[in-house]
Amino acid sequence: MPRRDMVAGDGPDGPVRTCVGCRSRAVQSDLVRLVAVGTAITPDTRGRRPGRGAYLHDDRRCLELAERRRVWSRAYRRGAGDAGWDLSPVEALLDAAPRGG
């Protein structure tokens, strides 16, 4: 008898993560992993950089929501306050992404 968790179509096709911007859950492959390198938040497109990761949809609205909610210090478990985070690597990735339709 096959295990219930091994049956096709029983659940998501991979690990599920939460977008730090919109707070919706999605399959990990649909999100961009971000890591903190010092005070710079850097996209980890290969998913191999060491350290704590936060996940974000490839959408500028989610980035704006994350900034408005001041999530970075919580996401990376760093001290209080979100002043000084460099988001330019994430913004560059979002600007370079093709617009889906």
Sine and cosine of phi, psi and omega as CSV:
sin_phi,cos_phi,sin_psi,cos_psi,sin_omega,cos_omega
0.00,0.00,0.81,-0.59,0.00,-1.00
-0.94,0.35,0.55,-0.83,0.06,-1.00
-0.92,0.39,0.57,-0.82,-0.03,-1.00
-0.87,0.50,-0.62,0.78,-0.03,-1.00
-0.97,0.24,-0.07,1.00,0.00,-1.00
-0.98,-0.22,-0.06,1.00,-0.04,-1.00
-0.97,0.24,0.75,-0.66,0.00,-1.00
-0.89,0.45,0.63,-0.78,0.04,-1.00
0.99,0.17,0.10,1.00,-0.05,-1.00
-0.99,0.17,-0.38,0.93,-0.06,-1.00
-0.30,-0.95,-0.24,-0.97,-0.01,-1.00
-0.92,0.38,0.40,-0.92,0.00,-1.00
-1.00,0.04,0.83,0.56,0.03,-1.00
0.65,-0.76,-0.02,-1.00,-0.01,-1.00
-0.89,0.46,0.57,-0.82,0.01,-1.00
-0.96,-0.27,0.71,-0.70,0.02,-1.00
-0.79,-0.62,0.26,-0.97,0.01,-1.00
-0.94,-0.33,0.76,-0.65,0.07,-1.00
-0.94,0.35,0.78,-0.63,-0.01,-1.00
-0.95,0.32,-0.25,0.97,0.02,-1.00
-1.00,0.07,-0.92,0.39,-0.09,-1.00
-1.00,0.01,-0.17,0.99,0.03,-1.00
0.92,0.39,0.27,0.96,0.07,-1.00
-1.00,0.02,0.47,-0.88,-0.02,-1.00
-1.00,-0.01,0.63,-0.78,0.00,-1.00
-0.50,-0.86,0.32,-0.95,0.10,-1.00
-0.89,0.47,0.67,-0.74,-0.09,-1.00
-0.79,0.61,-0.58,0.81,-0.03,-1.00
-0.93,0.38,-0.28,0.96,0.04,-1.00
-1.00,0.02,-0.04,1.00,-0.05,-1.00
-0.89,-0.46,0.32,-0.95,0.08,-1.00
-0.98,-0.21,0.78,-0.63,0.05,-1.00
-0.99,0.11,0.71,-0.70,0.02,-1.00
-0.87,-0.49,0.66,-0.75,0.07,-1.00
-0.81,-0.59,0.45,-0.89,0.04,-1.00
-1.00,-0.09,0.83,-0.55,0.10,-0.99
-0.90,-0.43,0.99,-0.13,-0.17,-0.99
0.93,0.36,-0.85,-0.53,0.06,-1.00
-0.97,-0.24,0.07,1.00,0.03,-1.00
-1.00,-0.05,0.75,-0.67,0.08,-1.00
-1.00,-0.09,0.88,-0.47,-0.17,-0.99
-0.89,-0.46,0.73,-0.69,0.08,-1.00
-0.91,0.41,0.67,-0.74,0.05,-1.00
-0.91,-0.42,0.98,0.22,-0.13,-0.99
-0.92,0.39,-0.43,0.90,0.03,-1.00
-1.00,0.01,-0.23,0.97,0.03,-1.00
0.95,0.32,0.48,0.88,-0.09,-1.00
-0.85,-0.52,-0.05,1.00,-0.03,-1.00
-0.95,0.32,0.57,-0.82,0.01,-1.00
-0.96,0.27,0.34,-0.94,0.07,-1.00
0.97,-0.24,0.07,-1.00,-0.04,-1.00
-0.95,0.30,0.70,-0.71,0.00,-1.00
-0.93,-0.37,0.47,-0.88,0.14,-0.99
-0.82,-0.57,0.49,-0.87,-0.09,-1.00
-0.89,-0.45,0.60,-0.80,-0.07,-1.00
-0.60,-0.80,0.64,-0.77,0.14,-0.99
-0.90,0.43,0.46,-0.89,0.02,-1.00
-0.98,0.18,0.88,0.47,-0.12,-0.99
-0.53,-0.85,0.79,-0.62,-0.03,-1.00
-0.87,0.49,-0.52,0.85,0.03,-1.00
-0.88,0.48,-0.63,0.78,0.03,-1.00
-0.92,0.38,-0.61,0.79,0.06,-1.00
-0.90,0.44,-0.68,0.73,0.02,-1.00
-0.90,0.44,-0.64,0.77,0.06,-1.00
-0.89,0.45,-0.67,0.74,0.01,-1.00
-0.89,0.46,-0.67,0.74,0.03,-1.00
-0.90,0.43,-0.70,0.71,-0.02,-1.00
-0.89,0.46,-0.61,0.80,-0.01,-1.00
-0.99,0.10,-0.10,0.99,0.02,-1.00
0.81,0.58,0.85,0.53,-0.13,-0.99
-1.00,0.04,-0.28,0.96,-0.23,-0.97
-0.89,0.45,-0.70,0.72,0.00,-1.00
-0.91,0.42,-0.61,0.79,0.05,-1.00
-0.94,0.35,-0.70,0.71,-0.05,-1.00
-0.88,0.48,-0.60,0.80,-0.04,-1.00
-0.98,-0.22,0.12,0.99,0.04,-1.00
0.78,0.62,0.79,0.61,0.05,-1.00
-0.93,-0.38,0.14,-0.99,-0.07,-1.00
-0.78,0.63,0.09,-1.00,-0.05,-1.00
-0.92,0.39,0.50,-0.87,0.07,-1.00
1.00,-0.02,0.57,-0.82,0.00,-1.00
-0.93,-0.37,0.24,0.97,0.01,-1.00
-0.94,0.34,0.65,-0.76,0.13,-0.99
1.00,-0.06,0.04,1.00,0.05,-1.00
-0.97,0.24,0.74,-0.67,0.02,-1.00
-1.00,-0.09,0.94,-0.33,-0.03,-1.00
-0.99,-0.16,0.08,1.00,-0.08,-1.00
-0.86,0.51,-0.60,0.80,0.06,-1.00
-0.89,0.45,-0.59,0.81,0.02,-1.00
-0.94,0.33,-0.69,0.72,0.02,-1.00
-0.88,0.48,-0.63,0.77,0.02,-1.00
-0.90,0.44,-0.65,0.76,0.03,-1.00
-0.90,0.43,-0.70,0.71,-0.01,-1.00
-0.92,0.40,-0.59,0.80,0.03,-1.00
-0.93,0.37,-0.53,0.85,-0.03,-1.00
-0.99,0.12,-0.27,0.96,-0.06,-1.00
-0.94,0.35,0.67,-0.74,0.07,-1.00
-0.93,0.38,0.58,-0.81,-0.01,-1.00
-1.00,0.09,0.86,-0.50,0.03,-1.00
-0.98,0.19,0.35,-0.94,-0.03,-1.00
-0.68,-0.73,0.00,0.00,0.00,0.00
